[in-house]
Every structure is written in C-alpha cells, then in structure tokens.
C-alpha cells in the first residue's frame, strides 16, 4: 500500500481541516494563473436544473464557498466525507441551505441505490483511497447513465520532483516525494476507462511563485505524514529555499494538476 493511501496516514491528515486549509490557502496565495483553479474547475461542471449532485471527500467545503448560490433551480447537493471533523465543518458552513445535506461516506461503500446521481465529484482524494477499484465500481454504480464523474488530481511532475531534488541536497538517500500518486494525471485516463464510456483529461497550467519561505516550510510540514520526508531536513531546507528566494525574488515551483471528466 502507498504512503498516500495508507488508512492511518489519511485519517491523521484529515481528522480536521488544519492541514487541508493550510494547503488551500497556500495555493491561493501563490498561484500565478489569474484564472483561479476553483473557478476553472467550476466552469468545467455541467450543472442543470433539478440535478442530484454528490461530492465525495468534500473536506472543509471550501470548494463551494460563494458558489452554492449560483447552482441552478431544483438542485440537490450531498456533501460527504469519511472524516467526522470535516463533516462538522461543512455542516456549520452550509446547514442553512435547504437543498444541501450531509453524509458520512467511505467512497468504497456508497450508501445509495444504483443510478441515484446526475453528477458525482471527487477532487484530489482518489489517490488516498486504499481500494481504488472498489471505489470506482461504487461511483459507476450510483451514477446515472450518460452522466459525469469529475475527479481532479495532481500529476507526478511539478512540485514533487522539485521538492525531492531539494531534499536530496541534504539527504542523498531520501525517497521523499518520489512515490507515484496511486491516481494521477499520467495514469488517470487508463484507470477510469475501465469503468466509464468516455474519459477526457483537462490540465490546469500553473506556477507557484512563493515569496515567503516560511510559508513553504509550513506547507512541507503539513504533508509530513504522506510525503515520506524527515523533519530533520527542514532546517537545512529553509536556508536552501531562502537563498533561492533572495536570488530570484521568489521560489518558482511548477504545479501539475487537472481534472478528468468521465461519462458513464
């Protein structure tokens, strides 16, 4: 099993939204693409009136902030997560919306009948699932024929090799950030085509221009349980990145991310 989808690591990462919120804020702060990722992603969704929508792994619900009001007439939205902490947060945010409900769900066992949903969303979470085959069979089962499953994910390029090479400067034997994401931009199409009639991949081009080294250190710390690096490296890394920031004005790191749209 991968360090990314080992159950105990994932539970530790997402028992609350501390790590997730930090990373979301980090990406928002330092993205150089003026077309923000959340806006780009929502523009990919094909919303229609009276749709039944399920989000799996909704996290802290930041995905929907300022957007639920824009959903078409008659929608029904279920926000779900396997973390009680995350569900408590989204209930606090969205319980006043009469068409929004909440459910604790493990994607590997979705408690709804066949052909229940017009749209299913699972963003940046499939690489955390222990049994991806079981999960995708469940998504396929509860999605209506002709409807779409949206799954955003990262690639194995971008930040991961950049950070690995940095850590190797001080720990040549380190394998941090080398483990391939179990579900990624490179293998996602091949995996999804086993379950869906058609699969389209869309890439979001972006570079992070980090102007405060402490923020990058905090991002690294937030990933420690799922990245495989030792915190002993952090002191050396701070000065390494700080030297880059001073020299170039920013620490420029490519970010490889995108979304698959799969039709049943």
Backbone as a ProteinNet text record, in pm:
[ID]
protein_1_A
[PRIMARY]
XXXXXXXXXXXXXXXXXXXXXXXXXXXXXXXXXXXXXXXXXXXXXXXXXXXXXXXXXXXXXXXXXXXXXXXXXXXXXXXXXXXXXXXXXXXXXXXXXXXXXXXXXXXXXXXXXXXXXXXXXXXXXXXXXXXXXXXXXXXXXXXXXXXXXXXXXXXXXXXXXXXXXXXXXXXXXXXXXXXXXXXXXXXXXXXXXXXXXXXXXXXXXXXXXXXXXXXXXXXXXXXXXXXXXXXXXXXXXXXXXXXXXXXXXXXXXXXXXXXXXXXX
[TERTIARY]
84	0	87.7	46.1	119.5	107.7	210.1	202.5	87.9	48.6	-57.8	-195.5	-213.5	-347.2	-348.9	-245.2	-246	-346	-441.7	-557.9	-521.1	-426.2	-391.3	-332.2	-248.1	-190	-297.9	-393.5	-500.2	-588.4	-621.4	-703.4	-632.6	-500.1	-423	-420.5	-405.3	-400.5	-529.9	-643.3	-771.5	-868.3	-815.5	-902.8	-971.6	-904.9	-964.2	-910.3	-942	-904	-775.8	-698.6	-578.1	-483.2	-446.3	-351.7	-412.4	-537.8	-604.3	-620.2	-667.9	-689.1	-557.7	-451.1	-320.5	-278.1	-295.5	-251.1	-338.7	-469.3	-558.3	-520.4	-498.4	-459.7	-324.6	-233.4	-100.3	-111.8	-191.4	-207.2	-275	-376.7	-445.5	-350.7	-266.3	-177.5	-70.6	-18.7	99.9	77.1	-44.6	-68.9	-45.9	11	34.2	-68.2	-146.2	-251.9	-369.4	-400.4	-507	-645.8	-656.9	-780.4	-773.7	-826.6	-811.6	-863.8	-796.8	-827.1	-973.3	-1026.6	-1166	-1262	-1236.5	-1320.5	-1308.4	-1184.8	-1158.2	-1232.8	-1226.6	-1290.5	-1442.1	-1500	-1645.2	-1695.5	-1614.5	-1652.9	-1654.5	-1591.4	-1594.5	-1722.1	-1781.8	-1901.9	-2021.1	-2098.5	-2216.7	-2341.5	-2370.2	-2485.5	-2614.7	-2721.1	-2853.3	-2957	-3073.8	-3181.8	-3219.6	-3258.2	-3309.3	-3205.8	-3079.9	-2974.9	-2958	-2922.6	-2882.5	-2731.1	-2659.9	-2514.1	-2456.5	-2355.1	-2285.5	-2138.1	-2087.2	-1942.5	-1886.9	-1788.6	-1720.5	-1587.9	-1560.1	-1437.5	-1441.9	-1547	-1566.3	-1471	-1402.4	-1309.8	-1381.1	-1322.5	-1382.7	-1485.6	-1517.3	-1624	-1586.4	-1457.9	-1416.4	-1446.5	-1455.8	-1489.4	-1618	-1711	-1844.1	-1866	-1766.7	-1785.3	-1816	-1928.5	-1970.1	-2024.4	-2046.3	-2089.6	-2222.3	-2257.3	-2384.7	-2500.3	-2489.2	-2595.5	-2615.5	-2514.1	-2520	-2569.2	-2595.8	-2643.9	-2784.4	-2815.9	-2946.2	-3063.4	-3180	-3304.5	-3324.7	-3369.5	-3409.3	-3295.8	-3175.4	-3062.3	-3076.5	-3012.8	-2993.8	-2846.2	-2780.1	-2636.4	-2610.2	-2539	-2496.3	-2345.5	-2304	-2162.2	-2123.4	-2021.7	-1985.4	-1835.1	-1798.8	-1658.1	-1653.6	-1538.9	-1528.7	-1480	-1445.6	-1396.1	-1508.4	-1533	-1634.1	-1598.8	-1468.6	-1424.2	-1458.2	-1434.4	-1465.7	-1616.6	-1693.9	-1839.4	-1895.2	-1838.7	-1883.8	-1861.3	-1747.4	-1715.8	-1812.5	-1840.2	-1929	-2072.9	-2111.7	-2246.1	-2258.3	-2153.6	-2153.2	-2164.7	-2099.1	-2096.8	-2227.1	-2286.2	-2391	-2524.7	-2542.5	-2666.9	-2789.4	-2767.4	-2881.6	-2937	-2864.6	-2912.5	-3005.5	-3131.1	-3231	-3207.1	-3136.6	-3113.5	-2979	-2910	-2781.3	-2796.6	-2748	-2749.5	-2609.6	-2591.8	-2457.7	-2461.6	-2351.5	-2349.1	-2204.2	-2183.4	-2052	-2042.2	-1946.5	-1935.7	-1790.1	-1767.7	-1643.4	-1671.1	-1595.3	-1620	-1619.5	-1557.7	-1552.1	-1684.3	-1776.4	-1907.6	-2008.6	-2063.8	-2153.8	-2296.2	-2358.2	-2488.5	-2609	-2604.1	-2716.7	-2742.9	-2862.6	-2902.3	-2841.7	-2849.7	-2797.7	-2862.9	-2785.2	-2835.7	-2903.9	-2841	-2900.9	-2864.2	-2748.8	-2696.4	-2672.2	-2697.6	-2672.9	-2528.9	-2461.3	-2322.8	-2254.7	-2131.8	-2052.6	-1916	-1868.9	-1742.5	-1652.9	-1526.8	-1428.6	-1293.8	-1267.2	-1148.5	-1031.9	-915.8	-792.6	-810.9	-878.7	-896.2	-880.4	-889.3	-879.5	-743.4	-638.7	-505.9	-492	-594.3	-593.8	-675.5	-738.7	-831.2	-755.3	-770.6	-698.9	-732.6	-861.9	-904.4	-974.2	-895.7	-949.3	-1048	-1023.8	-1115.8	-1254.4	-1257.5	-1384.8	-1454.7	-1376.3	-1432.6	-1495	-1424.2	-1473.9	-1592.7	-1596.5	-1715	-1837	-1816.4	-1924.6	-1971.2	-1877	-1912.4	-1991.6	-1942.1	-2010.9	-2152.4	-2168	-2298.7	-2401.9	-2364.1	-2463.7	-2480.8	-2396.6	-2409.1	-2507.8	-2592.2	-2688.3	-2619.3	-2678.8	-2627.3	-2621.2	-2509.7	-2492.9	-2448.7	-2433	-2393.1	-2244.3	-2194.2	-2048.7	-1995.7	-1874.8	-1795.1	-1673.7	-1655.7	-1545.5	-1441.9	-1318	-1213.6	-1086.1	-1066.4	-943.1	-831.4	-708.6	-594.2	-466.8	-355.7	-225.5	-149.1	-41.4	47.6	171.3	254.3	377.5	492	467.6	567.6	542.3	597.2	570.8	639.3	560.6	615.4	693	646.4	704.2	852.9	890.2	1033.9	1114.8	1054.1	1123.9	1163	1067.8	1094.2	1187	1173.9	1264.2	1409.6	1433.6	1570.4	1624.8	1539.8	1583.9	1625	1542.2	1571.8	1698.1	1721.6	1841.7	1971.1	1964.8	2084.5	2141.6	2054.8	2095.3	2078.4	1999.1	1973.2	1971.1	2090.8	2100.3	2020.2	1994.2	1922.2	1771.3	1727.7	1585.2	1500.8	1387.3	1290.9	1165.2	1176	1060.6	1011.3	880.6	813.2	847.6	901	929.9	820.8	745.5	640.8	532.1	499.9	398.6	261.3	185.6	48.4	-29.4	-103.1	-177.7	-276	-331.5	-418.9	-367.1	-322.6	-256.8	-291.8	-245.7	-276.2	-221	-109.6	-46.8	-121.3	-174.3	-240.2	-391.8	-446.5	-589.1	-679.3	-645.1	-729.1	-737.5	-623.5	-620.3	-704.2	-693.7	-771.1	-920.6	-960.3	-1102.3	-1171.7	-1099.6	-1161.5	-1209.6	-1167.2	-1215.7	-1358.9	-1402.7	-1532.5	-1630.7	-1580.2	-1664.9	-1653.7	-1760.6	-1767.8	-1666.3	-1653.6	-1555.3	-1488.7	-1362.3	-1284.3	-1207.9	-1223.5	-1148	-1058.8	-937.4	-843.4	-823.2	-829	-805.1	-697.7	-592.6	-481.4	-493.1	-460.9	-460.5	-314.7	-274.2	-134.6	-111.3	-6.6	16.3	159.3	211.3	339	314.7	367	361	484.1	464.2	575.5	573.5	652.2	646.6	743.8	690.9	773.2	801.3	750.1	776.2	816.3	943.8	996.9	927.4	888.9	821.9	693	623.9	500.6	528	637.3	673.2	709.7	778.3	811.2	684.4	587.9	461.5	389	392.5	330.8	397.3	529.2	601	562.2	557.2	520.3	380.9	291.2	152.8	141.4	243.8	240.4	324.4	380.9	483.6	437.2	309.7	264.3	237.5	230.5	200.5	308.3	422.4	528.5	656.6	676.6	790.6	922	919.7	1045	1061.1	1185.5	1214.6	1214.4	1153.2	1150.1	1288.3	1384.6	1522.5	1579.1	1521	1568.5	1523.4	1422	1357.1	1449.1	1536.1	1625.5	1716.6	1773.7	1858.7	1778.2	1657.9	1574	1536.2	1513.4	1476.7	1583.7	1708.5	1814.3	1833.2	1816.3	1826.4	1722.8	1599.1	1492.5	1504.2	1548	1563.2	1668	1774.8	1876.7	1818.6	1731.7	1665.5	1574.3	1499.8	1407.3	1482.8	1592.8	1671.5	1731	1779.3	1842.7	1742.1	1627.9	1531.2	1411.1	1397.8	1282.6	1163.6	1163.6	1056.6	1106.4	1044.7	1071.9	966.9	1006.2	912.2	902.2	784.9	763.2	645.3	664.8	551.9	456.3	327.4	228.4	151.7	150.1	86.9	-45.2	-155.5	-287	-387.6	-502.8	-604.9	-725.8	-815	-937	-971.4	-1026.1	-1082.8	-1235.1	-1296.1	-1441.9	-1478.4	-1542.6	-1573.9	-1724.6	-1769.1	-1912.1	-1947.7	-2052.7	-2098.8	-2170.2
-120.1	0	125.3	227	352.2	431.2	510.9	602.1	701.5	727.4	823.5	769.7	634.8	581.6	482.1	486	405.9	469	390.3	443.3	528.6	482.9	557.1	693.7	699.2	827	924.6	873.9	959.7	1010.6	922.1	964.7	1072.9	1056.7	1156.1	1289.5	1284	1405.9	1484.2	1413.8	1479.6	1462.8	1443.8	1437.5	1572	1679.5	1813.2	1883.1	2011.9	2076.7	2158.6	2140.7	2221.4	2208.8	2087	2067.2	2106.1	2066	2095.2	2245.1	2315.3	2459.4	2532.3	2487.5	2549.9	2537.1	2418.5	2397.5	2473.3	2476.6	2552.1	2700	2754.7	2896.3	2922.3	2827.9	2839.1	2848.4	2759.7	2761.2	2890.1	2933.9	3057.7	3177.4	3180.5	3294	3305.9	3190.7	3195.1	3151.1	3117.8	3082.1	3202	3178.6	3287	3288.4	3181.7	3177.5	3262.5	3367.7	3458	3393.9	3287.3	3209.7	3108	3144.5	3063.8	2921.5	2826.2	2685.2	2652	2702	2671.9	2724.7	2843.5	2899.2	2815.6	2779.1	2695.3	2563.3	2503.8	2374.4	2385.8	2486.6	2502.6	2531.3	2594.9	2619.2	2490.3	2385.4	2254.7	2177.2	2207.6	2135.4	2173.5	2075.4	2098.4	2087.3	2195.1	2196.3	2214.7	2146.4	2159.9	2167.4	2217.5	2225.6	2086	2081	1958.9	1845.6	1881.1	1779.4	1729.5	1602.8	1543.3	1526.7	1596.4	1604.6	1545.3	1461.7	1404.5	1441.2	1504.3	1522	1426.1	1348	1253.8	1314.7	1309.8	1370.6	1521.4	1581.1	1726.1	1808.2	1743.5	1817.9	1926	2045	2154.9	2235	2188.2	2251	2381.1	2417	2544.7	2549.8	2433.1	2418.1	2492.3	2503.6	2556.2	2698.3	2756.6	2890.5	2993.4	3061.8	3161.3	3103.4	2970.7	2907.7	2833.4	2791	2720.6	2808	2937.6	3030.7	3035.3	2993.4	3000.1	2870.8	2768.7	2642.2	2660.4	2585.7	2604.3	2557.4	2600.9	2573.2	2422.7	2386.6	2248.7	2152.6	2201.9	2112.8	2046.6	1931	1865.6	1829.8	1878.3	1858	1783.9	1672.8	1598.5	1616	1673.3	1687.3	1574.3	1497.9	1381.2	1374.6	1310.8	1285.8	1168.7	1102.5	993.6	1042.6	1172.1	1232.6	1306	1269.3	1338.6	1486	1513.8	1651.6	1738.3	1685.2	1759.6	1781.5	1678.7	1690.9	1795.6	1801.9	1904	2044	2062	2192.7	2231.3	2137.4	2173	2192	2121.7	2143.6	2285	2330.6	2467.2	2570.1	2542.6	2637.7	2639.4	2520.9	2511.3	2455.8	2438.9	2379	2468.7	2596.7	2686.8	2672.1	2601.9	2581	2459.6	2480.9	2374.2	2259.3	2285.7	2180.7	2110.1	2141.5	2078	1984.2	1860.3	1764.9	1706.6	1629.4	1584.9	1436.6	1368	1224.7	1178.2	1094.3	1033.2	914.3	920.9	817.7	778.2	649.3	593.4	560.8	618.7	601.4	454.5	369.4	226.8	154.8	225.9	168.8	282.4	323.9	439.4	395.4	451.5	402.1	456	446	490.2	384.8	384.9	284.2	312.9	218	231.4	351.1	417.3	525	637	680.8	782.3	925.8	947.1	1083	1125.8	1255.1	1314.8	1364.1	1383.5	1430.5	1381.9	1334	1295.3	1362.3	1416.1	1488.9	1424.2	1403.7	1351.4	1414.6	1529.3	1606.6	1586.6	1558.4	1543.1	1449.1	1337	1240.7	1095.9	1068.2	929	868.1	951.7	895.6	858.5	888.1	848.2	721.6	666	554.2	420.8	338.1	210.3	115	99.4	7.7	90.5	137.8	227.3	154.6	28.4	-48.8	-55.4	-85.1	-92	43.5	150	285.2	323.6	298.5	340	254.8	129.2	48.3	105.9	157.1	219.3	348.9	431.3	555	522.6	427.5	385.8	337.3	265.1	207.2	314.1	415.8	514.3	631.7	639.3	744.8	702.1	794.1	764	750.5	672.1	652.6	784.7	811.3	934.3	1053	1033	1143	1138.2	1243.8	1262.3	1253.2	1199	1191	1281.5	1376.5	1473.1	1439.6	1418.7	1380.5	1459.2	1565.6	1643.6	1569.7	1584.8	1520	1592.5	1552.8	1608.9	1512.6	1563.6	1479	1444	1357.2	1317.8	1414.3	1512.5	1615.4	1736.1	1849.7	1972.1	1975.8	1995.5	2014.2	1893.2	1773.7	1653.5	1635.9	1632.4	1620.4	1740.9	1860.4	1981.1	1966.7	1924.1	1910.9	1794.4	1686.4	1572.9	1612.7	1685.5	1727.6	1820.9	1904.1	1993.5	1913.4	1816	1735.2	1651.9	1606.6	1527	1604.5	1736	1816	1787.1	1748.7	1727.6	1583	1509.2	1369.6	1288.8	1254.9	1191.4	1062.4	993.1	866.5	884.1	1006.5	1030.5	989.9	929.9	895.9	981.7	1089.7	1178.5	1233	1232.2	1284	1206.7	1084.6	1004.3	901.7	867.1	767.6	823.4	748	792.7	796.3	900.1	905.6	788	713.5	597.9	634.4	756.4	807.1	944.8	961.7	1085.8	1122.5	1237.7	1282.1	1186.7	1121.7	1033.8	900.5	845.6	714.2	720.6	838.5	850.8	805.8	844.3	806.5	655.6	589.8	443.9	376.5	426.7	368.8	390.7	513	546.9	479.9	453.7	392.4	249.9	191.4	57.1	62.5	182.9	196.4	287.9	370.7	471.7	466.4	509.3	502.5	595	717.1	810.8	887.4	924.8	997.1	1109.1	1231.6	1345.7	1402.5	1439	1499.7	1647.1	1731.5	1874.7	1917.5	1982.6	2026	2174	2204.5	2342.4	2386.2	2479.9	2523.8	2628.5	2606.4	2697.9	2687.4	2798.1	2803.3	2876.9	2822.5	2890.2	2978.1	3104.7	3198.2	3236	3165.4	3177.1	3284.6	3384.2	3498.4	3500.5	3402	3391.3	3247.4	3225.4	3090.8	3018.3	3089.9	3026.7	2956.8	3013.1	2950.7	2817.2	2808.2	2681.5	2578.3	2621.4	2530.8	2477.7	2566	2523.6	2424.7	2448.8	2354.7	2218	2216.1	2089.9	2016.4	2088.3	2026.6	1965.7	2030.2	1982.5	1851.6	1815.2	1693.5	1581.2	1601.5	1509.5	1364.8	1341.4	1203.2	1132.6	1206.9	1143.9	1169.5	1222.9	1254.7	1176	1122.7	1037.3	1108	1234.9	1303	1318.8	1338	1357.2	1505.2	1541.2	1681.5	1733.1	1640.8	1682.3	1762.9	1744.2	1814.9	1961.2	1996.1	2125.5	2245.5	2234.6	2347.1	2377.2	2273.2	2291.6	2342	2290.8	2329.6	2477.1	2525.4	2666.1	2754.8	2732.9	2817.9	2796.1	2672.5	2639.6	2718.9	2715.9	2787.5	2938.7	2980	3123.5	3182.5	3108.4	3154.7	3170.2	3076.6	3085.5	3208.1	3228.4	3342.9	3475.2	3486.3	3610.1	3630.5	3523.3	3532.2	3563.1	3494.9	3505.2	3594.7	3636.3	3716.6	3634.8	3505.8	3413.1	3271.3	3176.8	3034.8	2988.1	2966.4	2932.9	2780.9	2729	2584.2	2554.5	2473.1	2435.8	2344.7	2363.4	2274.5	2203.1	2073.2	1989.9	1936.7	1989.4	1945.4	1956.7	1894.2	1896.2	1815	1787.7	1714.4	1618	1504.2	1407.6	1418.5	1421.4	1416.8	1284.3	1199	1062.7	1046.2	995.3	976	829.7	797.9	658.5	616.6
0	0	0	-72.2	-80	49.6	79.3	194.7	178.1	51	23.6	58.2	48.8	75.6	191.8	275.1	396.5	492.9	536	608.1	728.4	807.8	928.1	894.4	789.9	747.7	702.7	625.3	573.2	686.6	780.8	895.3	975.9	992.7	1067.4	994.2	862.5	781.2	786.5	786.4	765.6	881.8	1002.9	1120.2	1142.5	1099.9	1097.5	972.9	956.7	831	841.6	950.3	969.1	850.1	812.8	702.7	568.8	547.6	420.7	400.3	502.2	490.7	464.8	532	510.4	364.6	307.9	169.4	69.6	94.2	6.2	6.4	124.4	135.3	68.7	83.1	21.9	-129.9	-189.8	-335.6	-382	-308.4	-344.5	-339.7	-239.5	-216.9	-323.8	-370.9	-456.3	-600.9	-638.2	-776.9	-868.6	-984.8	-1080.2	-1192.9	-1205.1	-1305.8	-1256.4	-1326	-1283.8	-1289.9	-1368.1	-1374.5	-1260.2	-1145.7	-1025.3	-1046.1	-980.5	-1002.9	-973.6	-861.8	-827.6	-934.1	-987.4	-1094	-1220.2	-1253	-1371.4	-1360.9	-1241.3	-1220.3	-1229.4	-1165.9	-1170.2	-1311.1	-1391.2	-1529.9	-1611.9	-1560.6	-1627.4	-1594.9	-1479.9	-1438.3	-1526	-1563.7	-1647.1	-1558.2	-1487.9	-1399.2	-1477.8	-1434.2	-1494.6	-1383.6	-1416.5	-1317.9	-1268.1	-1141.2	-1077.2	-1070	-1072	-1064.1	-921.1	-910.3	-783.7	-787.2	-697.6	-700.8	-572.6	-587.1	-471.8	-479.2	-372.6	-363.7	-259.6	-301.9	-214.3	-170.3	-40.9	9	-1	51.9	36.6	122.8	218.9	303.9	383.2	385.9	463.2	383	262.9	184.7	117.1	120.2	60.7	-89.3	-149.4	-290.8	-328.4	-231.2	-261.3	-212.5	-148.1	-91.3	-200.6	-186.7	-284.2	-412.4	-415.7	-540.6	-528.4	-408.5	-392.5	-439.4	-412.1	-452.7	-604	-678	-824.4	-888.2	-806.6	-862.7	-920.2	-1025.8	-1091.3	-1005.8	-1044.5	-972.1	-953.1	-832.4	-806	-774	-757.7	-731.6	-594.6	-579.9	-451	-440.2	-336.1	-318.2	-188.2	-198.9	-80.6	-66.3	46.1	76.7	170.2	132.2	212.4	234.7	344.6	376.2	473.6	484.2	581.1	716.9	724.7	848	920.5	1045.1	1125	1143.1	1159	1176.4	1057	936.9	815.1	801.6	830.2	818.4	914.2	1032.6	1128.6	1073.2	1006.1	948.7	837.3	747.1	635.1	682.4	785.4	841.1	897.2	963.7	1016.3	904.1	792.6	681.1	603.1	579.7	477.8	526.4	656.3	705.3	682.2	652.6	628	486.1	399.7	262.1	260.8	227	237.7	139.6	29.8	-69.8	-51.9	57.9	86.2	205.1	189.7	300.6	318.5	424.2	462.3	497.4	464.4	489.8	509.1	608.5	626.2	530.9	438	334	313.6	307.2	255.6	109.3	18.2	-125.2	-167.3	-87.7	-120.4	-91.1	-24.8	6	16.5	-97.3	-103	-70.6	33.8	81.9	4.8	-127.1	-210.5	-316.7	-367.7	-466.2	-603	-690.1	-826.5	-896.4	-981.7	-1067.4	-987.6	-880.5	-793.3	-830.1	-897.4	-910.2	-1055.2	-1079.1	-1210.1	-1223.3	-1111.5	-1111.8	-984.2	-997.7	-881.3	-892.4	-780.7	-775.1	-669.9	-704.7	-607.9	-641.1	-581.7	-617.8	-521.4	-578.2	-501.4	-382.4	-408.7	-299.6	-344.6	-474.8	-520.1	-490.5	-485.1	-454.2	-306.2	-225.1	-84.3	-58.9	-163	-144.1	-144.6	-41	-35.3	-150.2	-180.8	-287.5	-395.7	-492.2	-595.4	-686.1	-713.6	-796.9	-732.8	-605.5	-532.6	-532.6	-513.5	-509.5	-642.9	-751.4	-882.2	-928	-886	-913.3	-841.9	-720.9	-646.7	-713	-757.3	-826.7	-953.5	-1028.3	-1151	-1121.9	-1015.4	-979.5	-946.6	-869.2	-822.7	-919.3	-1023.2	-1123.5	-1232	-1274	-1380	-1515.8	-1602.9	-1738.1	-1813.3	-1879.5	-1956.6	-1873.9	-1743.5	-1655	-1623.6	-1558	-1546.6	-1404.5	-1396.3	-1274.3	-1292.6	-1202	-1209	-1101.3	-1143.3	-1048.1	-1075.7	-997.8	-1008.6	-935.9	-985.6	-922.8	-962.8	-901.7	-935.8	-1025	-1085.2	-1162.3	-1081.2	-1136.4	-1068.2	-1096.3	-1184.1	-1210	-1121.3	-1159.1	-1084.7	-950.5	-845	-711.3	-660.6	-693.2	-633.2	-669.1	-796.6	-827.2	-782.3	-785.8	-740.5	-593.2	-509.5	-366.9	-337.2	-413.8	-394.5	-418.6	-527.1	-557.6	-450.1	-393.3	-285.5	-162.4	-123.9	-5.3	-26.3	-148.4	-177.6	-155.5	-158.3	-133.5	5.8	98.9	237.5	282.9	207.4	242.3	113.2	60	-72.9	-87.9	20.2	12.6	29.6	49.7	73.1	-47.7	-18.8	-124.3	-112.8	-37.7	-19.6	-152.9	-170.8	-290.8	-418.5	-404.5	-524.2	-551.8	-448	-467.2	-559.5	-663.5	-758.6	-692.2	-719.4	-670.1	-727.7	-647.2	-698.7	-809.9	-800.8	-906.6	-943	-1067.8	-1107.4	-1250.4	-1295.1	-1431.1	-1536	-1504.3	-1602.2	-1618.9	-1510.6	-1522.3	-1511.6	-1482.9	-1456.7	-1570.7	-1692.2	-1807.3	-1821.6	-1810.9	-1824.6	-1716	-1594.7	-1484.6	-1505.9	-1536.7	-1545.6	-1663.6	-1771.2	-1890	-1863.6	-1754.6	-1719.1	-1666.2	-1627.8	-1561.5	-1634	-1726.3	-1789.4	-1941.2	-2007.3	-2153.6	-2219.3	-2166	-2221.3	-2108.1	-2130.9	-2030.4	-2100.7	-2049.1	-2100.8	-1991	-2027.8	-1932	-1966.6	-1863.6	-1880.4	-1781.4	-1831.9	-1747	-1712.7	-1588.7	-1541	-1528	-1610.9	-1612.1	-1503.6	-1423.4	-1312.4	-1261	-1213.3	-1142.4	-1011.8	-904	-775.2	-760.7	-728.9	-706.5	-559	-478.8	-333.1	-286.3	-219.8	-177.6	-27.6	43.6	187.5	218	245.7	264.3	378.7	483.7	597.4	554.5	455	408	340.4	266.7	203.8	310.4	415.6	525.2	592.4	612.6	673.2	582.4	451.4	356.1	368	371.4	384.1	512.3	621.9	749.6	742.7	669.9	661.9	585	507.8	426.5	486	603.7	654.7	663.7	698.9	715.5	583.3	472.3	343.3	238.7	280.5	184	206.2	323.9	348.7	374.8	415.2	445.3	597	638.1	779.3	813.1	924.4	964.6	1002.1	1016.1	1042.4	925.9	806.6	688.4	683.5	762.4	744.8	770.4	870.2	899.9	781.5	721.6	603.5	484.4	469.4	355.9	362.7	483.1	495.6	431.9	466	412.5	262.7	218.5	75.3	-4.8	39.7	-30.5	-12.5	104.5	129.3	35.8	9.3	-84.8	-225.4	-265.5	-395.8	-400.3	-293.6	-288.8	-301.4	-230.2	-235.7	-374.8	-433.1	-565.3	-676.2	-675.5	-785.8	-754.7	-630.6	-592.8	-550	-585.7	-547	-569	-499.2	-521.9	-621.4	-744.9	-851.5	-867.7	-841.3	-847.8	-939.8	-1044.1	-1129.6	-1053.4	-1073.9	-1011.9	-1122.2	-1115.8	-1217.6	-1163	-1213.8	-1166.3	-1280.6	-1260.7	-1365.9	-1322.3	-1418	-1385.3	-1498.4	-1460	-1555.7	-1551.1	-1669.3	-1678.8	-1745.2	-1667.1	-1712.4	-1725.5	-1838.2	-1864.9	-1859.4	-1785.7	-1774.6	-1901
[MASK]
++++++++++++++++++++++++++++++++++++++++++++++++++++++++++++++++++++++++++++++++++++++++++++++++++++++++++++++++++++++++++++++++++++++++++++++++++++++++++++++++++++++++++++++++++++++++++++++++++++++++++++++++++++++++++++++++++++++++++++++++++++++++++++++++++++++++

